[in-house]
Amino acid sequence: MEFQSELQAPKLLKAQSHIWNHIFNFINSMSLKCAVELGIPDAIHNYGQPMPLSQLIASLTVHPSKTSSIQRLMRILIHSGFFTTKNVANDDPEVGYVLTDSSMLLLKENPLSVTPYVLAMLDPIFTKPWHKLSTWFQSNNPTPFEIEHGEMFWAYACLS
């Protein structure tokens, strides 16, 4: 009870939101990976102007039952700074998606593209060892990667 009296409502809310933000932060990374895998940056770039949601959906290979979720995905990606919106035309209230400096680095044809790195680092081969971090601290194993995969990274890479 003493701890609760120390945290007034504003402090408690700030502390809780800080924790929740960290718990759900993986959603940003996985949304970025999804956008790259679906080819969203390239679709918007190839469209050549602000791309309306309907055109974006039509350009993607998405199951019809999932098309309504593309808007939610795009909201996350906009919030994360990977895309922004702009009016399609001066007299048209419809908005379209446009690239940001960050999403320009996700274009497959960009010589500075980080797309392969995004896909590699967010692959389960690299993300699953992070679930073993506390086990690593409690063991004599050299890396969390070895705990998860049973061998060191370079040995695993040579066999794969």
C-alpha positions in Angstrom: 0.0 0.0 0.0 2.9 2.4 0.7 4.1 2.2 -2.9 0.6 3.1 -4.2 0.4 6.2 -2.1 3.8 7.3 -3.6 2.5 7.1 -7.1 -0.2 9.7 -7.7 -2.4 9.2 -10.7 -0.3 11.3 -13.2 2.9 9.5 -12.2 1.2 6.1 -12.2 -0.2 6.8 -15.7 3.2 7.9 -17.0 5.0 4.8 -15.4 2.3 2.4 -16.8 2.5 4.0 -20.3 6.3 3.7 -20.3 6.0 0.0 -19.5 3.2 -0.6 -22.1 5.2 1.2 -24.7 8.1 -1.2 -24.2 5.9 -4.3 -24.1 4.3 -3.5 -27.4 7.3 -1.9 -29.2 7.9 -5.1 -31.2 4.8 -4.3 -33.2 6.7 -1.4 -34.8 9.5 -3.7 -36.0 7.1 -6.4 -37.2 5.0 -3.9 -39.0 8.1 -2.6 -40.8 9.0 -6.1 -41.8 5.5 -6.7 -43.0 5.6 -3.6 -45.2 8.9 -4.7 -46.7 7.6 -8.2 -47.4 4.4 -6.9 -48.9 6.3 -4.4 -51.1 4.5 -1.4 -49.8 7.4 1.1 -50.3 7.9 0.0 -53.9 4.2 0.1 -54.6 3.9 3.7 -53.4 7.1 4.7 -55.2 6.0 3.1 -58.5 2.6 4.9 -58.3 4.5 8.2 -58.7 2.0 10.4 -56.7 0.2 10.2 -53.4 -1.3 6.7 -53.4 -4.9 6.3 -52.2 -5.6 3.3 -49.9 -7.8 1.6 -52.5 -4.9 1.8 -55.1 -2.4 0.5 -52.5 -4.6 -2.5 -51.6 -5.2 -3.2 -55.3 -1.4 -3.3 -55.9 -0.6 -5.7 -53.1 -1.0 -9.4 -52.9 -3.3 -9.5 -49.9 -6.1 -12.0 -49.1 -9.5 -10.2 -49.6 -10.4 -10.8 -46.0 -7.4 -8.8 -44.9 -7.7 -5.7 -47.0 -9.4 -3.7 -44.2 -6.4 -4.3 -42.0 -4.0 -2.5 -44.5 -5.3 0.8 -43.2 -4.4 -0.2 -39.7 -0.9 -1.3 -40.8 -0.4 2.0 -42.6 -1.4 4.0 -39.4 1.3 2.2 -37.5 3.8 2.9 -40.2 2.8 6.5 -40.4 3.1 6.9 -36.7 6.6 5.3 -36.9 7.6 7.8 -39.6 7.9 5.4 -42.5 5.1 7.0 -44.5 3.1 10.2 -44.5 -0.1 11.3 -46.1 -0.9 14.0 -48.6 -4.0 15.1 -50.4 -4.4 13.2 -53.7 -5.4 16.4 -55.5 -5.9 20.1 -54.4 -9.7 19.9 -54.7 -10.0 16.2 -53.5 -10.2 15.5 -49.7 -8.9 11.9 -50.3 -5.4 11.4 -48.9 -2.7 9.2 -50.4 0.4 7.7 -48.9 3.8 9.1 -49.8 7.3 8.0 -48.9 9.5 9.6 -46.3 13.3 9.8 -46.2 13.3 6.5 -44.2 11.0 4.6 -46.5 13.2 5.7 -49.5 15.8 3.4 -47.9 13.4 0.5 -48.2 13.1 0.6 -52.0 14.5 -2.5 -53.6 16.2 -0.6 -56.4 17.8 2.0 -54.1 21.6 1.3 -54.0 21.5 2.3 -50.3 18.5 0.0 -49.6 18.5 -1.5 -46.1 15.7 -4.0 -47.0 17.9 -7.1 -46.8 19.1 -6.0 -43.4 15.6 -5.4 -42.2 14.5 -8.8 -43.3 17.6 -10.5 -41.9 17.6 -8.9 -38.5 13.8 -9.4 -38.0 14.0 -13.0 -39.0 13.1 -15.5 -36.2 16.6 -16.9 -36.5 17.8 -13.6 -35.0 14.8 -12.6 -32.9 14.3 -15.9 -31.0 17.6 -15.8 -29.2 16.5 -12.6 -27.5 13.9 -14.7 -25.7 16.8 -16.6 -24.1 18.5 -13.5 -22.7 17.7 -14.2 -19.0 18.7 -17.9 -19.5 22.0 -16.7 -20.9 22.7 -14.6 -17.9 22.0 -17.6 -15.7 24.1 -20.0 -17.6 27.7 -20.5 -18.8 26.7 -20.4 -22.5 28.6 -17.9 -24.6 25.6 -16.4 -26.4 21.8 -16.5 -26.4 22.1 -17.5 -30.0 23.8 -20.8 -29.0 21.2 -21.4 -26.3 18.4 -21.1 -28.9 20.1 -22.8 -31.9 22.5 -25.2 -30.2 25.6 -23.8 -31.9 27.5 -20.5 -32.4 26.3 -18.1 -35.1 29.1 -18.7 -37.6 28.8 -22.5 -37.3 25.0 -22.2 -37.8 25.5 -19.9 -40.8 28.0 -22.2 -42.5 25.5 -25.2 -42.2 22.5 -23.3 -43.4 
